Amino acid sequence: MYKLLIVDDEPLVQVGIKSMLEWDKMDIEIVGIASNGKTACQIIEDKTPDIVITDIKMPVMSGLELVKYCSENMESKPQFIILTSYEDFDMAREALVYHVNDYLVKLELTPQLLQDSVRRILEDLDTRKVEEPKDELPSIYYYQEKFYIQLLNSLFESSDQFTLQAKELGLSFDAAGYIACYCEIRSANNIDMSDEKKLKLYHSSFQMAKELLSQYQNCHVLMLDLYHLAIIFYFDDIDSKLHINDELYRSLHAVNDTLFKYYMSYLACGLGNLVKSPLDIAESYQNSRDTFSEITDDNNILFFDNTINTNKAMNSFNFSIIKEKLSFAFEEYDSEALSHTIDEMTDLFRSNPHHYLQAIDFASNLLYLAISLLPNGENAVTAMFDDERDNYLKLYKMNNMEQILSWTEHFKTALCEYFTDMKKEVRKPVIIRAQKYIKSHIGSKLSLPEVAAALCISPNYLSQLFKKYNNIGFNDYVTRCKVEEAKRYLNNGELCIYEIAEKLGFESSFYFSKVFKKIEGISPSDYLKKI
């Protein structure tokens, strides 16, 4: 059971929160109620609550000071929900720099709003509870984000591969239409901020934007780097393009209003064209980046149309022209392939120095791929630029081709070293994933291309890994797994031989018996006699 602490100097608010939800049914125990931050600190140290709901403005020690104290002095701090009024936006901005989970206005607080906020925290806590062994798979979230990066950059080899991976990851693409949006988080008040505060500001802005967008529209929000994000909007009704644009504009404008109130930040958004097929989302995304290049300070939400300025549209780099080479390099941690591909592009840009904006767009997209496709990508890429004052974000301050090419060369060298280090470490986890997939789909007619597609790798790479780590080929491994499953059914005595053959995807009971005898040395019927 999770533990909750309520902190507010108004007794009526304390009682109201306590009675607002059926906490026990949410597997939550209220372990204390405090009227100021100082008392709350003592309860937190004594009871170690998982969640703290606190007013931001209180006597003795405010909620802001409480959050700050816990952030700076506790290794395992609770998750905070801040309660405040409209007048406290400045305090709220400062509090959320310390990674507060949510911010609720007292006058607008309803049981549903509070329950939704708490449930999001519980989902996060439940996820943290599950600690996977070092060789285990990354979370499904990692594979889903990797899938979306592939989708935005048209990295799927076929529609079959796309469909199979989407199904395996539990992702649905049955909408009537889609629009991609490329965004940059901008701040009106970060000139005097330290790098650490800027990082917290952009991270908190992203989290709030993501939450608000999901409330206004059916969409998926993907963080590309510290202050760039991509959004895929889903639409069930696409009869009126004008209505869709109006709806999106209102939603994005409302998000920006809220972001500015909390953080004095906002989203600069370029929106692509409406497409009907999910595999065309990459086209919409490319157009969204073209549109983004036309954004001005006075007009920060722009929609793609056929009158887009051709010269400005050329500012974005079409990543699809090198998609196969880069997909292969990242998939197999092939430093040679990566180095060769990047060198080709940098040579091209070096001989065309006036294509500065395309060069920075190429470097940015290489950065997004690395952050999204590498395990723990943000930390991995950050470590590659440890010696740089602004870390990898230095890229966005460059204003000539040589600076960009120098940055890209540094990134290429660091990535190649990372690939070399990772190549041996990641192969075994890939095999573990393949084995789990095979065993969970043992009743299907499994093929090498199908399993490889589900794992986002090439059939040839998967075949090589099987031979190295299993000492047998893919087909032999699948056959052995099916025979082991058949033995389990035979031992249980619940199914006939022909039923087992059918259940395990064999084309006939005769073929099943033949395969079984080849592996076990006896037929299924003789095996039954020995039980």
N, C-alpha and C positions, 0 to 999 in steps of 0.2 A: 504494500500500500504506500502511495506517495504522501508526502507531508506538506501541509500548507500553513503559511503564516500570514495573518491579516494585520496591516499596519495603517492606522488612521486615527487622527485626533478627535474625530466626531463619533460619538457612541452610536448615533443612528446609522451612520455609514457602516460601522463595524457589524451591527446587527443585520443591516440590509444585505451585505455581502455574505455573511454567514448563512442567511436564510434564502438567498437568491437561487441557489442550486442545491440539488441533492448530492452533496459531496461524497457520501459513502458509496453511492451507486457509480460514481466515477473513479472509485478506488482511491479516494483522497481522504486523509485524516487532517483535521484542523488541529495543529499542535500548539497554537498560541495566538493571542491577540495583543497588539501593542499600540500605544497611543503616540509614540514618537520613535525616531530612528535609533536613539541610544538604547532604549529598552529592547528594540527589535534586534540590535546587534548581539545583545546578551542571549536572546532566545535562539538566534541563528547559530551562535557558537555552541550552545548547549543542545539544541534539538536537531540541528542540521536539516532544515526544511528543504524540500526540492523546489518549491514555488513560493514566492513572496508577492503578495498584492499590496502595494503601498501608495499612499497619497504622496504627492510630490512636495507639498508645502505643509510642514508641521513644526511645532515648537521644539526646542532643545536640539534636535538633529533632524533635518529635513529628509525627505525621501531621496532627493538628489545626493545628499551627503552620505546616506546609507548605501546607495548603489555604488558610489565612488569608493567608499571604505571597503566594501566587499570585493570590488574589482581589484583593488590594489593590495589587499591583505589576506585574501582567502584563496587557497589553491583550488578548492572545489566550491565555487560560489553558487547560490541558488539562481533559478530563473525568475526574472522580475517582470511584473506587469505594473505599469505606472498609471495611477489615477490622477487626473488633473482637471483644470478648468481652461476655458479658452484664453484666459489672460496669461497662462504660464508657458507659452510657446518657447520662450528663450530658455527657461529651465529644462523643458522637455528636450530641446535640441541637445543641450549639454548632457542630460541623462542618457540619451540614446547613443551617445558616443561610446558609452561603456557597455554596449551590446545589450541593452534592455530588450526583452522579447516583444513587448507590446505596449501601446500607449492608448488608454481609453479615457474619453471625456466623461466626467461624472454625470453631467446633465443628460447625456445621450446613452448612459449605460442601461442595457437591458439584459435579462437572463440569457438571451440567445447570443448577444455579443460577448458576454463574459464566458459563456460555455465554449464558444468557438475559439476564443483566445486561449483558454485553458487546454482545450483538446489539442491545439497545435503544439503546445509545450509538451503535453503527454506523449504525443507521437514522436517528438524529438527525444524525449527521455527514454522511451521504449527502444528507439533505435540505438541509443548509446549503451543501453544495457547489454545488447548482444555484441560481445567481443569475439571477433572471428580469429582463428589461429593465423599465424603469419603466412602460411601457404594457402589459406583459403581464398575464396573469390572476393573481389571487391563487391560493394553493395550493388543492388540492381539500379540504384540511382546513377552510379557511375556509368553503367552500360547504357542507360536511357539517354544521359547527356551526350555520350559518345555517338549514339544513334542520331540525335538531332543535329550534331555537328556534321555528320556524314550527309544527312538530308539537306542541310543548308548549302553544302558545298558540292552536291551531286556526286558523292563518292560511292554510290551503290553500283555494282556491276550490272544488275538487272532488276526488273520489277519483282521477279520471284524472290531474289535475295532481300529486297526491301520488305515484301509482304511477310516472309518467314521471320525476319528479325523483329518486325513490329509485333507480330503475334506472340513470339517468344517473350518479349519484354512487356507484354500486356498493354500495348499502345494502340489506340483506335484512330483510324483515319477515314471515317465514314461521313465527314462533313460534305456539304455541297460545294464549298469554296474555301480558299485560304489566302491570307495576305501576310507577307513577311515584313517585319519592321526592324530597321537597324537604328540603335539609339546610343547616345553618349550622355553620361551623367555630367552635368555642368554645375558649378557652384558660383554664386555671386559673392561669396564671402570667405574665400580660402587663401587669400594672398598671404596673410600673416600666420597661417596655421603651420604647425610642425608636420613633418611627413607622417608621423604616427597618427595625428589627429585627422589628417586628410584621408588616410587609409580607413579609419573608423567611420568618417563621414560618408565616404563613397560606399562602403560596405553596408552601412545602415540605410542609406538612400536606396540601394539596390533592393534590400530586403523589404522595405516599405513599398517601393514601386511594384515589386513582384506580388505582394499581398493585395494591394489595391487593384492592380490590373486584373487579377483573377476574380475579383468581386464585380468588376464592371463588364468584363468580356470573357468568352470562352477562349482561352489562349494558353500557350506554353511560353515561359520566360526563361531564357538561357543566358547565364553570365559568361561573357567572352573574355574579359579581363577586368581589372579593377574598376574601370569606369566605362566600359562598353558592354552592351547587352543586345541580344536579338530576341524578337517576339514573333511567334507564329500565331496568328488569329484564325479561329475556326468559325465558319458561318453555315447555318442550316438553311438559310434563305438568302439567295443571291439575286433575286429578281431586280432589285434596285441598287445599282452601284452607288448612286448619289446618297441613298439612305445609309448605306454601309459607311461611306466616308464621313457623313455627318455624325454617325454614331461613334466611330473611332475618334474623331476629332474631339467630341464632347468628353469621351472617356479619358483620353490622354491629357486634355486640358484640366480635367478634374484631378487627375493624378499629380500634375505639375503644381496645381494650387496647393494641394496638401503637402507635397514635398517642400515647397517654398516656405510654408508656414512652419514646418518642423525643422528644416535644415538650411533654408535659403538655397536649395538646390532645385534643379529641374531636368527634364529629359529633352534633349534635342533629337527629334525623330524624323527619319526618312522612311516612308512607307512604299512598298512595292505594288505591283499590279495584282489584281484578283486572278487567281488560277483555280481550276476545278480539280486537277489531279494532284495528289500529294507529292508525286515525283517532279512536279513543276514548281514546287516551293522554292527550289534553288534558283529558278529564273526570277521569281518574285523577290528573293533575297538580293540577287545581283542588282535588280532594279531599285531596291530600297537603298542600297549603298550609292548607286548613281544619284538618286534623289537627295540623299544626305549631303552630297557635295554641294548642293545649291542652298543649303540652310544658311540663314543670316541671323543676326542678333534680334531682328525685328520679326522674323518668321521662323519659329523653331519647330513647327510641325508641318511637314510637306508631304504631299501625295504625288505618286508617279503618274505621269500622263504622257501622251505622245508628243507634247511640245517641249519636252525636256531639252535643255541646251546641250547640243551634241558635244561641244568642247568640254563642258563640265562633266558630262556622262563618261568621258574618257578618263576621268580622274581615278576611277576605280579599276582595280585589276581583276580580270576574269580568272578566278582560281581554277576553274574547271579544265583549263588547257594543260595543267600539270597534275590533275587530280590522281591519275593512275600511278604516277611515279611517287608522289608524296604519300598516297594511301599505302603503297607497298613498303615504303621506307618506315613509316610509323608502325605499321602492322608487324613487321619482322625486325624492328629495331636495327635496320640496315644503315649503318653510318655512311657506307660508301655511296649507296643510292641517294641518300639525303644530301650528302656533300655535292655530288655531281649535279643534282637537280637545282640546288640553290646557286651553285656556281654558274650554271647556264643562265639563270635569271639575272644574277648580279652583273654578268658580262654584258647582257642585253641592256640593262639599265645604264651601265657605265658608258656604253657607246651611244646612249640616248639620254644625256644628262637633263634635258628639258622635261623628261617624264618623271619629275620629282614626286608628284602626287600619286602616280601609279606605283612607284617604288615604295612609298610609305604604306600604301594600301596592301601591297604584297607582303611587306614585313609584318604589318598588323595581323593579317590573316594567318601567316605562319605562326605568329604568337598565339592566336586564338586556338589553332589546331593543337599546339603543344599543351596549352593549359587544359584543354578539354579532353585530349586523347591520352595524355600521360597519367598514370596513377598519381593521385595527389598532385595534380598538375600545377596548381597555383604556387605551392611551396617549392616544387621542383624547379620551376622557371625562376622564381624569386632567388633561389640559391645560385642560379647561373649568373646573376647580375649583382652579387653581393658587394663587389668592389665599386659599383656605380652609385653615385650619390642619390639619384632618383630611381634606382633599380631599373627594371625593364621599361618603366614609364618614361625614361629619358627619350625613348623613341619619339614621343609626341611633342617634344620640344625642339626637334631638329628641323632645320630650315634649308638644307641643301643636300644634294645627292651624295656627296662624299661622306657626310655624317651618317646618312641612312645605311650606306653600303658598309661602313665601318661597324655600325651596330649589328647589321645582319651577319657580317663575318664573325663577330664575337659570339652571336647566338648560334650560328652554325657549328663553330668549334665546340661550344659547351654542349649542344645537343648531341653531337657525334660522340663526345666522351661519355655522356649519359647513356646513349644507346649501347656503347661497348660494355659499360658496367651492368646494364639491365638485361642484356641479351640472355645471359645464362640464368638469371634469377626468375624471369617471367615464363620460361618454357614449361616448367613443371605445372604451375597453376593453370596454364592453358589446357594441359592434358587433363587435369582434375576437372575442369569445367566440361571438357568433351566427354569424359567418362560419366559425369553426372547427367549430362544431356541424354546420352545413349541409354542409361538405365531408366531415366524417367520417361523415355519414349520407346521402350523396348518392344512394344506391340506394333510399332510402325515398320515399314520397309525402309530402314535407315540407309542413306547413301552418304558418301564422303562430301559431295557438294552441299547437301542439305545441312549437315552438322557444321561444316565450315561456315556456311552462311549465317547460321544461328549464333555462331561465336564471333562473327565479324572478322574472319580471317580467310585466307585463300585455301582452297583444297590442297594445293601442293605443299603449303607450309604445314597444314594439319597432318598430312600423310608422313612428312619427314619427322614430325614430333612423335607420332605413334611408333614409328620404327625405332627411334632412339630410346624412348622411355618405357615402351611396353615390350620391346623385343619381338613384337609381331605387328603385322600390318593392320590397317583399319578394319578391313572386312573380316579378318580372322578374329579380331577383338569383339566385333559386334556378334559374330556367330557364337563365340564362347559365352558371351553374356546371355544370349537367347537360350542356349542350352542350359546354363545355370538356372535361368528362370523356369525353364521347362521342368527341370529336376525338382524345383520347389513345388510346382503344380502336381507333379507325379507323386511326390511324397505326401501332399495334402489329400490326394485321392478324390478331389472334388470334380475334376474334369476328365473327360475321355481324351484319348490321344489325338483324335481329329479336332476336338475343341481346343486343345492346347496349341496345335499347329496353326489353327485359324487365329487364335488370340495373339500369337506371337508374330503374325505377319508372314508366315510361310505360305507359298503358293499352293501346296498340297500336303496332305499327311504323309504321302510317300516320300516327298522331298525332305520333309521334317525328319522322318525316320532315318533317312540316308545321312543327313547332316549330324543327327544325334549319335548315330553309330560311329561315324568318323571321329568324333570328339571323344566319346566315352568308351568306345570299343564294343558296345552292345547296343541292341535296339531298344527303343522305349518300352516295348512289351516285355523284353527280357529284364529290363531295369525294374519294372513293376514286380516281377516275380521275386526279385531279390530283396524287396522292401519288407 
